[in-house]
């Protein structure tokens, strides 16, 4: 059954659900078999994640090295006022970015109205803390609890 689900891209299609529903045997035995399949698939997924993490760390290390060397090279070329170097194996040019970096340097209170942006969003963390403390749900908010399955 695990192979059939994997072939469906991990999706439990209606057809696969029908096949699971049709499995013979006592309900407890059926639950046990499916739980064991879940544990097996989760184990394989964890191994794949560990390998992906290992490869990601290698990628990040090499990218960090390349970025650091590129920054060093940029600074050296700017410092020596050499904006272009061509060799038989590499061509390197310093180019100005298309858009400048813009920052406000004065007190935020002095910012002209035309350049102010105000964003209003509900503080969901505060509502969550109030619920934990035993307060009711504030007007205008809805609270829904989902469900999850634990397999031991």
C-alpha positions as CSV (number, residue, x, y, z in Angstrom):
1,X,0.0,0.0,0.0
2,X,2.9,2.4,0.8
3,X,4.2,2.0,-2.8
4,X,0.8,2.8,-4.2
5,X,0.6,6.0,-2.1
6,X,4.2,6.9,-3.1
7,X,3.2,6.4,-6.8
8,X,0.4,8.9,-6.3
9,X,2.9,11.5,-5.1
10,X,2.1,10.9,-1.4
11,X,-1.5,11.8,-2.0
12,X,-4.2,9.6,-0.5
13,X,-6.5,9.5,-3.4
14,X,-10.2,8.4,-3.1
15,X,-9.3,5.2,-4.8
16,X,-6.5,4.5,-2.3
17,X,-8.9,5.3,0.6
18,X,-11.3,2.8,-0.8
19,X,-8.6,0.2,-0.9
20,X,-7.7,1.0,2.7
21,X,-11.4,0.8,3.7
22,X,-11.6,-2.6,2.0
23,X,-8.8,-4.1,4.1
24,X,-10.1,-7.2,5.9
25,X,-9.5,-7.8,9.6
26,X,-10.3,-6.4,13.0
27,X,-10.2,-2.6,13.3
28,X,-7.4,-2.7,15.9
29,X,-5.2,-4.8,13.5
30,X,-6.0,-2.5,10.6
31,X,-5.0,0.6,12.7
32,X,-1.8,-1.2,13.8
33,X,-0.8,-2.0,10.2
34,X,-1.5,1.6,9.0
35,X,0.3,3.1,12.1
36,X,3.4,0.9,11.3
37,X,3.3,2.1,7.7
38,X,3.1,5.7,8.9
39,X,6.1,5.1,11.2
40,X,8.1,3.5,8.3
41,X,7.3,6.4,5.9
42,X,8.1,9.0,8.5
43,X,11.4,7.3,9.2
44,X,12.3,7.4,5.5
45,X,11.2,11.0,5.3
46,X,13.5,11.8,8.3
47,X,16.5,10.1,6.7
48,X,15.8,12.1,3.5
49,X,15.5,15.3,5.4
50,X,18.8,14.6,7.2
51,X,20.5,14.0,3.9
52,X,19.0,17.2,2.5
53,X,20.2,19.1,5.5
54,X,23.7,17.7,5.1
55,X,23.7,18.7,1.4
56,X,22.2,22.1,2.2
57,X,25.0,22.7,4.7
58,X,27.6,21.9,2.0
59,X,25.9,24.2,-0.4
60,X,25.7,27.1,2.1
61,X,29.4,26.7,3.0
62,X,30.5,26.9,-0.6
63,X,28.1,29.8,-1.3
64,X,29.4,31.6,1.7
65,X,33.0,31.1,0.6
66,X,32.1,32.3,-3.0
67,X,30.3,35.4,-1.6
68,X,33.1,36.2,0.8
69,X,35.7,36.0,-2.0
70,X,33.5,38.0,-4.3
71,X,33.2,40.8,-1.7
72,X,36.9,40.8,-1.1
73,X,37.6,41.0,-4.8
74,X,35.1,43.9,-5.2
75,X,36.8,45.8,-2.3
76,X,40.3,45.2,-3.7
77,X,39.3,46.4,-7.2
78,X,37.5,49.5,-5.9
79,X,40.5,50.3,-3.6
80,X,42.9,50.0,-6.5
81,X,40.6,51.9,-8.8
82,X,40.6,49.0,-11.3
83,X,37.1,48.5,-12.5
84,X,37.9,46.0,-15.2
85,X,40.3,43.1,-15.3
86,X,40.5,40.6,-18.2
87,X,42.7,37.5,-18.2
88,X,42.6,34.5,-20.5
89,X,40.5,32.5,-18.0
90,X,38.3,35.2,-16.3
91,X,36.8,38.6,-17.0
92,X,35.9,40.7,-14.0
93,X,34.1,44.1,-14.0
94,X,32.8,46.3,-11.2
95,X,29.4,47.7,-12.1
96,X,27.2,50.2,-10.2
97,X,23.9,48.8,-9.0
98,X,20.8,50.0,-10.9
99,X,18.9,51.2,-7.8
100,X,20.6,53.1,-4.9
101,X,20.1,52.1,-1.3
102,X,17.9,54.7,0.4
103,X,17.7,55.2,4.2
104,X,16.1,57.8,6.5
105,X,18.7,59.3,8.8
106,X,16.7,61.7,10.9
107,X,14.3,61.1,13.8
108,X,11.3,59.1,12.7
109,X,9.0,61.8,14.1
110,X,10.4,64.2,11.5
111,X,9.4,62.0,8.5
112,X,7.1,63.9,6.2
113,X,3.5,62.5,6.0
114,X,3.8,61.7,2.3
115,X,6.5,59.1,3.2
116,X,4.9,57.5,6.2
117,X,3.4,54.0,5.8
118,X,1.1,52.7,8.6
119,X,0.2,49.0,8.8
120,X,-2.4,47.7,11.2
121,X,-2.6,44.0,12.1
122,X,-4.2,42.1,14.9
123,X,-1.8,41.0,17.7
124,X,-2.7,37.3,17.6
125,X,0.1,36.4,20.1
126,X,-1.7,38.6,22.7
127,X,-5.0,36.9,22.1
128,X,-3.3,33.5,22.5
129,X,-1.7,34.6,25.8
130,X,-5.1,35.9,27.0
131,X,-6.7,32.5,26.1
132,X,-3.9,30.7,28.0
133,X,-4.6,33.0,31.0
134,X,-8.3,32.0,31.0
135,X,-9.8,35.0,29.3
136,X,-12.6,34.6,26.8
137,X,-12.3,35.2,23.1
138,X,-12.3,38.9,22.3
139,X,-15.1,40.2,20.0
140,X,-14.2,39.9,16.4
141,X,-11.9,36.9,16.8
142,X,-12.6,33.3,16.1
143,X,-10.7,30.4,17.6
144,X,-10.5,27.0,16.1
145,X,-8.7,23.9,17.4
146,X,-7.5,21.4,14.9
147,X,-6.7,17.7,15.5
148,X,-3.6,15.7,15.0
149,X,-2.7,12.0,15.3
150,X,0.1,10.7,17.7
151,X,1.6,7.4,16.9
152,X,3.8,5.8,19.6
